[in-house]
Amino acid sequence: MLEINWVNSESDIPFELWERCFPPSLEGHWWYQALEHCGIQDQFTFLYGVVSDKTGPIAIAPAFLMDVPMRLVLPPALLPLVNVVGRFAPSALYQRTLFIGSPCSDEGYIGMVAGMDRLEVMHCIHQSLQHLADKYDAPMRVWKDFPQSCVQDFIDLEKSGALFPLVSFPGTVVKMPGTTRDSYLATLKASRRNKLKKKLRQALDAPVDVEVLQSPDNETMDEVFSLFWQTYEKGGTKFERLNRKFFDLVSAQSHAYYILLRERATGDIVAFMLCFRLGDQVINKFIGIDYSRPKEWFLYFRLWDAAVEWTLSQGAKSLQSGQTGYAPKIELGHALLPLTNYCTHRNRLIHWIYARVARSVNWDTLDQDLAIYLKAYPEERPASSF
């Protein structure tokens, strides 16, 4: 028999349990500590489910509450109607949602002590969610961005409580089979490899220098965050809004590295990538680019080339690049990793409507670049979760 206790801070959980449930290859205690302490409580309320058996605590389930803008979850055809309703009832523009997962981790994950039964732990969490959601007046409950390896678990969970799958933006990863740039290039399709080599020849001629550093000083962080914000504003999908303090907190971690491109003449930072070296993988988490620079510099591809070189120098086996921005990632040889949200609404009628709408959501409807990719490679389309 398992039981669960919900706490309001990462500090309410013993550090030793964090270490056992979130080993170094995962975004663990340090990640949730930064999110909780960076000052984004206006966007999220963080919670943690601690699951215990007769021996004591054996699992951690990170969770958060968010008033989700309806424009992020509804089909575009319904948005004009919602906006009209929102003029008279502003609350209709948002839906309070209880998520299992993290606002900006690329995969949902329940941390468990080695040897535990994952499905049994998930059942315990699932059974407690309705009471917790009612406590916080959250009509929607979502297991956020869980990978294909968990599909059978959710099929079993669905038998004990209504869930419907909602396709999410896929993750992306490049495997590093060797130790040289040529070994990476050899994994690409010939057409992509030739295009990339052509762009890299131009990018390598750009008047920029590469620098890799840790724990940047305040002046460097000012430049970095300015570039991050420029890229954030340019992006289409915005779930979370991170601030400078978050970057300060994660930059203090021993596994955080900045890959910088500096203009040779001025020393100004024109592009950056923040990477986390975790176990045998590197996570390319955030980037920033100065879009006022000449397009002929191909800064994105120069930055990527520097990231590949550094990843190989670290002996890492993969470079993970997260969700969205798929066109260049596909060109660079990233594999697409299917992710799924598993959802429940407490109102049965709304649940039924949402489940029907969710069936029409797929990679084609989520992202134009993915639609183009699937048209060329229909065999890459993921199978249905249920």
Residue pairs with C-beta under 8 A, 6 or more apart in sequence:
1 53
1 54
2 51
2 52
2 53
2 58
2 120
2 121
2 123
2 124
3 51
3 52
3 124
4 49
4 50
4 51
4 52
4 61
4 124
4 125
4 128
5 49
5 50
5 52
6 47
6 48
6 49
6 50
6 63
6 128
6 132
7 13
7 47
7 48
7 50
8 46
8 47
8 48
9 36
9 46
9 48
10 18
10 29
10 32
10 33
10 36
10 46
10 48
11 33
12 48
13 48
13 50
13 57
13 60
14 57
15 29
17 50
17 57
17 60
17 113
18 28
18 29
18 60
18 111
19 28
19 29
20 113
20 114
21 28
21 59
21 60
21 111
21 112
21 113
22 28
22 29
22 60
22 109
22 111
23 279
24 255
24 278
24 279
25 278
25 279
25 280
25 281
26 109
26 111
26 278
27 102
27 105
27 276
27 278
27 283
28 111
30 250
30 253
31 102
31 105
31 250
32 46
32 48
32 62
32 102
33 249
34 246
34 249
34 250
35 44
35 46
35 102
35 103
35 104
35 246
36 46
37 245
37 249
38 242
38 243
38 245
38 246
38 249
39 243
39 245
40 240
40 241
40 242
40 243
40 246
43 66
43 103
43 240
43 241
44 64
44 65
44 66
44 103
44 240
45 64
45 65
45 66
45 136
46 62
46 63
46 64
47 62
47 63
47 64
47 65
47 132
48 60
48 61
48 62
48 63
49 59
49 60
49 61
49 63
49 125
49 128
50 57
50 59
50 60
50 61
51 57
51 58
51 59
51 60
51 61
51 112
51 121
51 124
51 125
52 58
58 112
58 113
58 116
58 121
59 110
59 111
59 112
59 113
59 116
59 121
60 110
60 111
60 112
61 100
61 110
61 111
61 121
61 125
62 100
62 101
62 102
62 109
62 111
63 98
63 99
63 100
63 101
63 132
64 98
64 99
64 101
64 102
64 103
65 96
65 97
65 98
65 99
65 136
65 138
66 96
66 97
66 99
66 103
67 94
67 95
67 96
67 97
68 94
68 95
68 96
68 97
68 140
69 93
69 94
70 79
70 82
70 92
70 93
70 94
70 95
71 79
71 82
71 93
72 237
72 239
73 95
74 82
74 357
75 357
75 360
75 361
75 365
82 92
82 93
83 93
85 92
86 92
86 93
95 139
95 140
96 136
96 137
96 138
96 139
96 140
97 138
97 140
97 141
97 142
98 129
98 132
98 133
98 136
98 138
98 140
98 141
98 142
99 141
99 142
99 143
99 144
100 108
100 110
100 125
100 129
100 141
100 142
100 143
100 144
101 108
101 109
101 142
101 143
101 144
101 145
101 146
102 108
102 144
103 239
103 240
104 239
104 240
104 242
105 145
106 145
106 171
106 283
106 320
106 322
106 323
106 339
107 145
107 146
107 147
107 171
107 337
107 339
108 143
108 144
108 145
108 146
108 147
108 150
108 339
110 118
110 121
110 122
110 125
112 118
112 121
118 150
118 153
119 153
119 156
119 157
122 153
122 157
123 157
123 160
126 157
126 160
126 161
127 160
127 161
129 141
129 344
130 141
130 161
130 346
133 139
133 140
133 141
133 346
134 346
139 345
139 346
139 347
139 350
140 343
140 344
140 345
140 346
141 343
141 344
141 345
141 346
142 166
142 341
142 342
142 343
142 344
143 154
143 163
143 341
143 342
143 343
144 168
144 341
145 168
145 171
145 339
145 340
145 341
146 154
146 339
146 340
146 341
146 342
147 171
147 337
147 338
147 339
148 337
148 338
148 340
148 382
151 340
151 385
154 163
154 165
154 340
154 342
154 385
154 386
155 385
155 386
157 163
157 342
158 342
158 386
161 344
162 344
162 351
163 342
163 343
163 344
164 342
164 343
164 344
164 351
164 354
164 355
164 358
164 386
165 340
165 341
165 342
165 343
165 358
165 384
165 385
165 386
166 340
166 341
166 342
166 343
166 358
166 361
167 338
167 340
167 341
167 358
167 361
167 362
167 363
167 366
167 382
167 385
168 323
168 339
168 340
168 341
168 366
169 237
169 323
169 324
169 339
169 366
169 367
170 323
170 336
170 337
170 338
170 339
170 363
170 370
170 382
171 320
171 322
171 323
171 336
171 337
171 339
172 320
172 321
172 322
172 323
172 326
172 329
172 334
172 335
172 336
172 337
173 318
173 319
173 320
173 321
173 334
173 335
173 337
174 184
174 187
174 308
174 318
174 319
174 321
174 332
174 333
174 334
174 335
175 187
175 317
175 318
175 335
176 183
176 184
176 308
176 311
176 312
176 316
176 317
176 318
176 319
177 183
177 184
177 187
178 184
178 186
178 312
179 312
179 315
180 312
181 305
181 308
181 309
181 312
184 308
184 312
184 333
185 193
185 196
185 197
186 193
187 333
188 196
188 332
188 333
189 333
192 331
192 332
192 333
195 331
196 301
196 331
196 332
199 298
199 301
200 298
200 301
200 302
200 305
202 296
202 297
202 298
203 297
203 298
203 299
203 301
203 302
203 305
204 302
204 305
206 296
206 297
206 298
206 299
206 302
207 263
207 264
207 265
207 297
208 261
208 262
208 263
208 264
208 270
208 271
208 297
208 299
208 302
209 261
209 262
209 264
210 259
210 260
210 261
210 306
211 259
211 260
211 261
211 262
212 257
212 258
212 259
212 260
212 306
212 310
213 220
213 257
213 258
213 260
214 251
214 254
214 256
214 257
214 258
215 251
215 252
216 224
216 251
216 258
220 258
220 260
220 269
221 244
221 247
221 248
221 251
223 268
223 269
224 247
224 258
224 260
224 269
224 272
224 274
224 288
225 244
225 247
225 288
226 288
227 269
227 270
227 271
227 272
227 288
227 289
227 290
228 242
228 247
228 272
228 286
228 287
228 288
229 288
230 288
230 289
230 290
230 291
231 287
231 288
231 289
232 238
232 241
232 242
234 291
235 324
235 325
236 324
237 324
242 286
247 274
247 286
250 256
250 274
250 276
251 258
251 274
253 276
255 276
255 277
255 278
256 274
256 275
256 276
257 274
257 275
257 276
257 277
257 310
258 272
258 273
258 274
258 275
259 272
259 273
259 275
259 303
259 306
259 307
259 310
260 269
260 271
260 272
261 269
261 270
261 271
261 272
261 299
261 302
261 303
261 306
262 268
262 269
262 270
263 269
263 270
263 293
268 290
269 290
270 289
270 290
270 293
270 297
270 299
271 287
271 288
271 289
271 290
271 299
271 300
271 302
271 303
272 287
272 288
272 303
273 284
273 286
273 287
273 303
273 306
273 307
274 284
274 285
274 286
274 287
275 282
275 283
275 284
275 285
275 307
275 310
275 311
276 282
276 283
276 285
277 314
277 316
280 315
280 316
280 317
280 318
281 316
281 317
281 318
281 319
281 320
282 307
282 310
282 311
282 314
282 316
282 318
282 319
282 320
283 320
283 322
284 307
284 319
284 320
284 321
284 322
285 322
287 300
287 303
289 299
289 300
289 303
290 299
293 299
300 328
301 328
301 332
304 328
304 332
307 319
308 319
311 319
321 329
321 334
323 339
324 367
326 336
326 367
326 369
326 370
326 373
327 369
327 372
330 336
330 369
330 373
336 363
336 370
336 373
336 380
338 382
340 385
342 385
343 354
343 358
344 351
345 351
345 354
362 381
363 370
363 371
363 374
363 381
363 382
364 370
364 371
364 374
365 371
373 380
374 380
374 381
